[in-house]
């Protein structure tokens, strides 16, 4: 495959945007490390990477919302340093956010001028000239936006064009589009891509953030891949396939987390039958999923993110209404509350540990109680057992090698890996019979990753049933006893992890090839 | 994303604590800041700042003033605790005002209508007040849980409804009688068995401290124990800190919203009790109003901490009480309201400044540690 490394990107003209050695650290995490990126003028330049790879942080740096700790940003050849988004706008960089920032009860015109109103006579807003400019921009780029329409009457695609127009109105020549297709239906995606081509034909530059590989391949002139906070490759879309891109995104050079002999028993710990989840607008997100997990078995679910994995997990945890049957051992738990499911022995390592796994501003020992607030050693009747909880937190810290100055520090002070080890330790406490491990090693360093894999393997050997959701194909293949592929909410393939390569799995995930 | 991201509201409501020496620097900064602003205002209005404060301090330390301060502080404390219960889980119960007025009115009417032995009579009145406060607050709780109505909006509207309902009930055809020797009307006076006698604990004055100051202390202790030592309190604080994490841990958030609202309302029901059972013995047109809003300010000032709120309530009561001397000294007593506002703002600003300083310092430290020595460990920006 023809992949140029980042150093090999050579160009005669000055890049519209050039990033060199960008590094951004947050307490406990390096979000971006030594990023190198060159975006040619008049290109649609796609930046792809898994969720959490560091794309958003990078774009926030480019848009002036975050300041890098190290590195250099050049716009049209000149070094810049942005203190706020308004600096970025002045330099001609505009951002179209994934979630629209429009006031429904105002017209397109009012929304566009909001914050940069043209003045007439010092006080009055000059709507006339603004309307003229909007029409002119709309015609130049073929956006088809009517300045006097109410935003609430517009469809999603039209609203997005208003967002684009808003940015152009402020004089942007470089547009950042953050996951612009996430909210669009296929026809709208095609329209958007038509608009984007129009924009680059007029000399604008577009930075397009996505993890949908087929879309990226169809629209981009150049692609940069980000993995684990750094740029790993710059490729030409003509030279790569979706499969190769997927490999670059998830990486396959890490040593496989091999599990040795099978520990699978024939006792089913958890079974799910015809489980379906619907979104509020009646779309089917999880569609009739059926599987069983036996004691001592790790069932891996592979899939491109956003294909229903998160909703499936939340349905099993009872956090989201669902149809179908869920059985834990012999018991039908479909109607149980989240608390009762947890008490019955379901452990949960959530995908987003900051949102669902931790109280960041509470000390570690209080985080030990979270999710186990009805069980010993954390409580005695209605009372919190401080001594018991603290002692057990100390045990977790030692046994799971959580690097911390003590159990009274806030969870936010720990690095991502240590936070995750604390969560793993907590969820393994209280003798779970079934564990959901959702991206258990995402955003953690290599050392913590190996430790977490060891803990999962040991628990499996002790008879724990594990549902493993991951975007890391090596992790899935290495840890799972059984592998299923999920696509658009359905289980579309069963794969034998013994005889599958990451490439085969990758193509099954995109629905492109046959499962092995 | 920044792992340590907390919202401004979290910091405003004291759910994020500055640590170490910095926790002391915030209140000090606030006092200095408020002092400077007040001095400027006094200078502008042509009064010498130090002497004015001296006059207030002199007056505030006289025995009779001290009793008045304790009595006001008792009421303020209960109001602030009622507000703080909601604050601790992100509920803004603006309706404490309506809850306590309605509760005091109905409890007074019940107390005046029955005759019971002393301890039972008092207990009944207090119980009715808590029940009415809780009931009125539960309307807002139910609306939020069942219909998603913001409790801010519904409690403000319920305040207006409580005012109207109170005016309707306090009529000679219904709960009110004429008060002898005045053109005021009020509920039938509560007989002696339902009154709580004052305590002459400050030497040098005949004025007595509300007996129910004990109730305020008990409420403070219960608040602390309930929130920090019980499973229920853990669930409540967890919900306030992160609703999504609370849901994932098995907390029934809707149930918690309802219970917290009911508890806040029950505490609000107590606000009128020291005054009703200790002094006026009847709910009349002259019963104090607006205490619910004072409670919001004091809860912010005390950062929802039971001891902090006690200091806040005493400070507020001191300023209120000593304002009466200013008029005699021919200084505009409104200066006190400016001081109160300035103090609340200063506390909020000071904690925010300290918090930002801490975040920035923490990031610099981590950057320095990671930049030097061993190569940085690669980690994705965990979402």
Interface residues (C-beta under 8 A of the other chain):
Chain A: X23 X25 X26 X27 X28 X29 X30 X31 X32 X33 X50 X51 X52 X53 X54 X56 X57 X69 X70 X228 X229 X230 X317 X319 X337 X338 X339 X340 X341 X342 X343 X348 X350 X352 X353 X354 X355 X356 X357 X358 X359 X360 X361 X362 X366 X369 X370 X371 X372 X373 X374 X379 X382 X383 X384 X386 X412 X413 X415 X416 X417 X419 X442 X443 X444 X445 X446 X447
Chain B: X1 X2 X3 X4 X5 X6 X10 X15 X16 X17 X228 X229 X230 X231 X232 X233 X234 X235 X237 X238 X241 X242 X244 X245 X247 X248 X249 X250 X251 X252 X362 X363 X366 X367 X370 X371 X376 X377 X378 X379 X380 X381 X382 X383
